Amino acid sequence: MTEHQEPEDGQYAMVMPIVLAKSNGGAFDDAAVVAGMTCGALERELAMTALLRAIPNQRYIDMALLQQVDLIAMKHGYVTKPGDIDEASGWQVVAFDWA
């Protein structure tokens, strides 16, 4: 795939390398970088949705992050409502509501 071609179904093109991750020569474990970026993005989203008095959309979350996700939600006045678990991937549906 060249720079100007669209990826085919099921293929993804890198937008920006995560140079902090070991897989790209960085000092940090890939999973830790992904966890930090995921929680950071959720932090910003919940800050914005709380300001707008909105309920965030439910989503699948890596079950290893659920305790931190719950703390982030509480910080912004939400509670988490865990849902179905996808056993194969280790991800769980999480919905949000007002505390």
Buried (B, 14 or more C-beta within 10 A) or exposed (E): EEEEEEEEEEEEEEEEEBEBBEEEEBEBEBEEBBBBEBBEEBBEBBEEBBEEEEEBEEBBBBBEBBEBBBEBBEEBBBEBEBEEEEEEEEBBBBBBEEE
